[in-house]
Amino acid sequence: MSGILYVTGTPIGNLSDLSPRAVQTLESVDFIAAEDTRVTLKLLNHFGIKKPMVSYYEHNKRERGEIICSRIEQGENCAIVTDAGMPCISDPGEDLIKLCEERGIQTVVIPGPSAVISALAVSGLETGRFTFEGFLSVNKKSRNEHLHSLKNEHRTMIFYEAPHKLPATLRDLYAAFGERRLSIVRELTKIHEEVIRTTTKYAAENLSDGSLKGEFVLVLEGAPKQDEEELTLEYAVETARKLIESGAKPTDAAKQAAQITGYKKNEIYRELL
């Protein structure tokens, strides 16, 4: 009888945030698939858990994914964990879930801390609708295309960022979006946790000198909504054209412009042609 893959959330800083259910799961499974076994070992030692581990990360996910699934198919239960937070979110665990789906392996989620949701909750920005954009590319062209595609996004946007890339990202956000509200959330659940509620302009001019340290989540205010009378068909077509300039196919651009403006996709596409 096939086993189960348990997608298990781990603390994003404070070890006390590991839930009793997660502890029970890690104690009961046959083995653990970990992003970095050294990091996970510290967590297991803290809770007195001893389990065999298999490393599973970006550069070995294809080979290890097959091995993990084969063991589960033979009846073993496995917990997949990341270094911090929910696995499979901006994480190679996403591919393991897809592989399990292909092979008919049952997956069960053990919810845990999430930097995305935690940062949004304390950002002071709109929480009703949001979009998670992950890490921006280090490639300048890809990064600019990504940011340009979000220029008319009305939902609150959430980005992950590493400390050494933060200065450039703060400047790029101001260049791409102009002045908007921005919350810089750093070191969540750790000793130096801080929420800096500011603007893109102030951050680019005063906080991009490399003095901020730690791991960051950036929560950015969405574009102000246009008045209904301003959302003309011409505006919708122009929105689609900008998306095409950023690399989108005409059909995809028309679809996205329709979602933004409320006009029909076919109507926008016809005007484009």
Salt bridges, closest charged atoms under 4 A:
ASP36 OD2 - ARG38 NH2 3.01
GLU58 OE2 - LYS61 NZ 2.96
GLU66 OE1 - ARG103 NH1 2.54
GLU73 OE1 - ARG103 NH2 2.77
GLU76 OE2 - ARG71 NE 3.01
GLU94 OE2 - LYS98 NZ 3.38
ASP95 OD2 - LYS61 NZ 3.13
GLU133 OE1 - HIS146 NE2 2.76
GLU145 OE2 - LYS141 NZ 2.64
GLU153 OE2 - ARG155 NE 2.81
GLU161 OE2 - ARG143 NH2 3.96
GLU161 OE1 - LYS165 NZ 3.55
ASP172 OD2 - ARG143 NH1 2.97
GLU187 OE2 - LYS190 NZ 3.78
GLU194 OE1 - ARG186 NE 2.69
GLU205 OE2 - LYS201 NZ 3.29
GLU221 OE2 - ARG181 NE 3.40
